[in-house]
Amino acid sequence: MNPFESDAALNMQGYHSTSNTHKYSVIIPTYNERKNLPIIVWLLARVFEENGLAWELIVVDDNSPDGTQEVAKQLANAYGEDKIVLKPRAGKLGLGTAYIHGLNFCTGDFVIIMDADFSHHPKFIPQFIQLQQAHNFDIVTGTRYRQAASPPMAGTAPGGVHGWDLKRKFVSRGANFLADTVLNPGVSDLTGSFRLYKIAVLRHIITLTQSRGYVFQMEMMVRARALGYSVGEVPITFVDRLFGESKLGADEIVQYAKGVWALFTGV
């Protein structure tokens, strides 16, 4: 049998006319991101074009009152409606459902989820792709808490956080320590939201995920491990948002703690 025609080999091959034959769909949920959106789109376009990658951006906007949708339409005119795809919703319906909504419109064979506020810099995407292709991972997730990629890969720098005060760093570390101790998810940054998925894997996991809001990301990783999917990690530097207000509050912290317990008892 020709090894390039085996199921494993065909699973690693894409169907697009680029050097790596794959297409990457980026889903970005937005709410009041009018100032951030043009810059993150420019950065994404530069990264994908410089690396010869096929791509598209799905903007899921929750009826932002600041004109985010109008900006997205202008960007679609500038970059092409095949590159910038606006799929708005009627109101604020939650982070998890935003990804579910955006997934319905993806045409790539890989999906990248990330924030629009520069917390996640597109410069790390080529490293995600490199690690995924080296090991045929189902998922690659960014981590703030590793000094090197897992498994090791040349060219990465230690992860970290910039722009947070000591209290917020303590809360984040504590949240990840709690989840790691209780759930043993096999990844160092369970609350991160910068990830690369094989689209079939994301569709499978997302149909089983019950949480909403910030617990959604955590449950995705816990279920991925329970289902036996392979996960690699790339260290990233997380930068606090440049424009607008953080969406993390006391309610989200309480929901996180409840979510850890729910996953411990239910997955």
C-alpha positions in Angstrom: 0.0 0.0 0.0 1.2 3.5 -0.8 1.9 5.1 2.6 0.7 8.5 1.2 -2.7 6.9 0.6 -3.1 5.5 4.1 -5.9 7.0 6.4 -3.3 8.6 8.6 -1.5 10.3 5.6 -4.8 11.5 4.0 -5.9 12.9 7.4 -2.8 15.1 7.4 -3.3 16.4 3.8 -5.6 19.3 3.0 -7.3 20.2 -0.2 -6.2 23.8 -0.7 -3.8 25.2 -3.2 -1.3 26.5 -0.7 2.1 25.1 0.4 0.7 23.2 3.3 -2.7 22.4 1.5 -4.8 23.5 4.5 -7.2 26.4 5.2 -7.4 28.1 8.6 -10.7 29.6 9.7 -10.4 32.1 12.6 -13.4 32.7 14.8 -13.4 36.0 16.7 -16.3 36.9 19.0 -16.7 40.7 19.3 -18.6 43.2 21.4 -17.6 46.8 21.2 -14.3 46.1 19.4 -14.5 48.8 16.8 -11.1 50.2 17.6 -9.4 46.8 17.9 -10.9 45.0 14.9 -9.0 46.8 12.0 -5.6 46.2 13.7 -6.2 42.5 14.5 -7.4 41.9 11.0 -4.3 43.6 9.5 -2.1 41.4 11.8 -3.9 38.2 10.9 -3.7 39.0 7.1 0.0 39.7 7.3 0.8 36.5 9.2 -1.3 34.3 6.9 0.0 35.9 3.7 3.6 35.9 4.8 3.4 32.2 5.5 1.5 31.4 2.3 -1.6 30.1 4.2 -5.2 30.0 3.1 -7.4 31.7 5.6 -10.7 33.4 6.5 -12.0 35.3 9.5 -15.4 34.8 11.0 -16.5 37.8 13.0 -19.3 36.9 15.4 -20.6 40.2 16.7 -23.2 40.4 19.5 -25.0 43.6 18.3 -22.3 46.0 19.4 -23.6 49.5 19.9 -20.2 51.1 19.0 -20.3 50.3 15.3 -18.2 47.1 15.3 -20.4 45.6 12.5 -20.0 48.7 10.3 -16.2 48.4 10.7 -16.3 44.7 9.9 -18.3 45.4 6.7 -15.6 48.0 5.6 -12.9 45.4 6.3 -14.8 42.8 4.1 -14.8 45.4 1.3 -11.1 46.0 1.7 -9.9 42.4 2.2 -12.6 40.5 0.3 -15.9 39.0 1.5 -14.2 35.6 1.2 -11.7 36.7 3.9 -13.8 38.7 6.3 -17.1 37.0 7.0 -19.5 38.9 9.4 -22.1 36.7 11.1 -23.8 38.9 13.7 -26.2 37.9 16.4 -29.1 39.7 18.0 -27.5 40.4 21.4 -25.0 39.2 24.0 -25.6 35.5 24.1 -22.3 34.2 25.6 -18.8 33.3 24.5 -19.4 29.6 24.0 -22.4 30.1 21.8 -20.5 32.6 19.8 -18.0 29.9 18.8 -20.9 27.5 18.1 -22.4 30.1 15.8 -19.2 30.9 14.0 -18.4 27.3 13.4 -21.4 27.0 11.2 -19.8 29.3 8.7 -16.2 27.9 8.6 -14.9 26.6 5.3 -11.4 25.7 6.5 -10.2 22.3 7.8 -8.7 23.9 10.9 -10.3 26.4 13.2 -8.4 29.0 15.3 -10.2 30.7 18.2 -8.9 33.8 19.7 -9.8 37.2 21.1 -10.1 40.5 19.2 -8.5 42.7 21.8 -4.8 41.8 21.2 -4.6 39.6 24.2 -3.6 36.9 21.6 -1.1 38.0 19.0 -1.4 36.4 15.6 2.4 36.0 15.5 2.0 32.7 17.4 -0.2 31.1 14.8 2.7 29.8 12.7 4.1 28.1 15.8 0.7 26.5 16.5 0.6 25.2 12.9 4.2 24.0 13.0 3.6 22.0 16.2 0.3 20.6 14.9 1.9 19.4 11.7 4.9 17.9 13.4 2.8 15.6 15.5 -0.6 15.6 13.8 -2.2 17.0 17.0 -6.0 17.3 17.2 -5.6 20.5 19.2 -2.8 23.0 19.9 -3.4 25.4 22.7 -1.6 28.5 23.7 -0.2 28.6 27.3 0.9 31.5 29.5 2.5 29.1 32.0 5.1 27.0 30.1 8.7 27.9 29.4 8.8 25.8 26.2 6.4 24.0 23.8 5.1 20.6 24.8 6.4 18.5 23.2 9.5 20.6 22.7 9.9 22.6 19.6 12.7 25.0 18.5 11.9 28.7 18.2 9.5 29.3 21.0 10.0 31.7 23.9 8.7 31.3 27.5 5.0 32.2 28.0 3.9 35.0 30.2 1.4 37.8 31.0 1.8 41.5 30.5 -0.5 44.3 31.8 -2.0 42.5 34.8 -1.5 43.5 38.4 -0.4 41.1 41.1 -4.0 40.3 42.2 -5.2 39.3 38.8 -2.1 37.2 38.2 -2.7 35.5 41.5 -6.4 34.8 40.6 -5.4 33.3 37.2 -2.7 31.1 38.7 -5.0 30.0 41.4 -7.8 29.2 39.0 -5.5 27.1 36.9 -4.0 25.3 39.9 -7.5 24.5 41.2 -8.6 23.1 37.9 -5.4 21.2 37.4 -5.6 19.6 40.8 -9.2 18.7 40.6 -9.6 17.8 36.9 -6.1 16.8 35.8 -6.7 18.0 32.3 -3.2 17.4 30.9 -2.6 21.1 29.9 -0.9 23.9 31.8 -3.3 26.7 30.9 -6.9 25.5 31.2 -8.5 29.0 31.1 -6.7 30.1 27.9 -8.8 30.8 24.8 -6.2 30.9 22.0 -6.4 27.5 20.3 -6.1 25.6 17.0 -8.5 22.7 16.4 -9.0 20.2 13.6 -12.5 21.3 12.5 -14.0 17.8 12.9 -12.5 17.6 16.5 -14.0 21.0 17.4 -17.4 20.0 16.1 -17.4 16.8 18.1 -16.3 18.4 21.4 -18.5 21.4 21.0 -21.7 19.2 20.6 -20.9 17.7 24.0 -20.0 20.9 25.9 -22.6 22.2 28.2 -21.0 25.2 29.8 -21.3 28.8 28.7 -19.2 31.9 29.3 -15.6 31.4 30.5 -16.1 27.9 31.8 -16.7 26.9 28.2 -13.0 26.9 27.4 -12.2 24.9 30.4 -14.8 22.2 29.6 -13.5 22.0 26.1 -10.1 20.8 27.2 -11.4 18.5 29.9 -13.7 16.8 27.4 -10.9 16.6 24.8 -8.8 14.7 27.3 -11.7 12.4 28.2 -12.4 11.7 24.5 -8.7 10.8 23.9 -7.8 13.7 21.6 -4.2 14.7 21.4 -3.2 18.2 22.5 0.1 20.2 22.1 1.0 23.4 23.8 2.8 26.5 22.6 3.9 29.2 25.0 2.4 32.6 24.3 2.7 36.1 25.8 -0.8 37.3 26.9 -1.2 41.1 26.8 -4.1 42.8 28.6 -6.5 44.5 26.2 -5.6 47.8 24.6 -9.0 49.4 24.1 -12.3 48.7 26.0 -13.0 47.1 29.2 -12.2 43.6 30.4 -15.2 41.2 30.5 -13.9 39.3 33.5 -15.8 40.1 36.7 -16.8 38.6 40.1 -19.7 36.7 38.5 -17.3 35.0 36.1 -15.0 33.9 38.9 -18.0 32.4 40.9 -19.2 30.6 37.7 -15.6 29.3 37.1 -15.5 27.7 40.6 -18.9 26.2 40.0 -17.8 25.0 36.6 -14.8 23.2 38.0 -17.0 21.3 40.5 -19.6 20.5 37.7 -16.9 19.0 35.5 -15.3 17.1 38.4 -18.6 15.4 39.1 -19.9 15.1 35.5 -17.1 14.4 33.1 
